[in-house]
């Protein structure tokens, strides 16, 4: 028998985390993490929001300024912050909850956007419920004691950064019922 550096069975290849800093050859076959997807989708939302803002005036889009702001702030900035928090705290934030967070945040945002543009306040409420689930997952991992016994819940985040992140999550949570109420009033 000869010694080999790989596994004996190719189906049992070790999993590896996807990273922008990993050598190009090592990323082949690897899957991105929820943190990477949150951050990348957030950046795309910021760009899309900027494009919407650029065409709102010339195309006279009725909800264009709201849509641009939503894409930049909720779809972009908030999602990038969630992705950064996940990447700094992998020991606290489990991947399974991360994928639920990614799905709820993006599906909820898509439903809110579509329902607002279609004038369907009940659907806005349904999309908002998905956003609340995603925020609950994000906020749960910031609780003191949510980390492992060896590390505090803040993981790789400074206490000030953790406080700023928790404040952002709280502002987002408080803005959801306000948005729901505005949707009901606007379409009544």
BELBELWO-V114513 format. One record per run of one state. SS is the DSSP state (@ for helix, = for strand, . for the rest). FROM is the first residue (numbers start at 1). TO is the last residue. If there is no record, write none. Layout:
BEGIN
ss: (SS | SS)
from: (FROM | FROM)
to: (TO | TO)
END
This chain:
BEGIN
ss: (. | @ | . | = | . | @ | . | = | . | @ | . | @ | . | @ | . | @ | . | @ | .)
from: (1 | 10 | 13 | 17 | 18 | 24 | 28 | 31 | 32 | 34 | 60 | 64 | 89 | 95 | 119 | 121 | 141 | 159 | 187)
to: (9 | 12 | 16 | 17 | 23 | 27 | 30 | 31 | 33 | 59 | 63 | 88 | 94 | 118 | 120 | 140 | 158 | 186 | 188)
END
